[in-house]
């Protein structure tokens, strides 16, 4: 996980997980719509997993 990805996930979480697949983007988008903090946490968890 790079510093650039962390910054992008804080600013706009769905953009940070765009290369992880449609399901990840959809989950993070729904979490972001529910609240910004859950979206950021979801994006960071997805980015922290090994690819």
C-alpha positions in Angstrom: 0.0 0.0 0.0 1.6 3.2 -1.1 1.3 6.7 0.4 -0.5 7.9 -2.8 -3.2 5.2 -2.4 -3.7 6.2 1.3 -4.2 9.8 0.4 -6.6 9.0 -2.5 -8.6 6.7 -0.2 -8.9 9.5 2.3 -10.1 12.0 -0.3 -12.3 9.7 -2.5 -12.3 6.1 -1.3 -13.9 4.4 -4.4 -11.1 5.8 -6.6 -8.5 4.1 -4.5 -9.9 0.6 -5.0 -10.7 0.9 -8.7 -8.2 -1.8 -9.7 -9.5 -4.3 -7.1 -12.6 -5.2 -9.1 -16.2 -4.1 -9.4 -17.3 -5.7 -6.1 -14.8 -3.7 -4.1 -15.7 -0.5 -5.8 -19.4 -1.1 -5.2 -18.9 -1.9 -1.5 -16.7 1.1 -0.9 -19.1 3.4 -2.9 -22.0 2.2 -0.8 -20.1 2.7 2.4 -19.0 6.1 1.3 -22.6 7.1 0.6 -23.6 5.8 4.0 -20.9 8.0 5.6 -17.5 9.2 4.7 -15.7 7.5 7.6 -17.0 3.9 6.8 -15.9 4.4 3.2 -12.4 5.4 4.2 -12.1 2.5 6.6 -13.4 0.0 3.9 -11.0 1.3 1.3 -8.1 1.0 3.7 -9.0 -2.5 4.6 -9.3 -3.5 1.0 -6.0 -1.9 0.1 -4.3 -3.6 3.0 -5.2 -7.0 1.8 -2.6 -8.8 -0.4 -3.4 -8.8 -4.1 
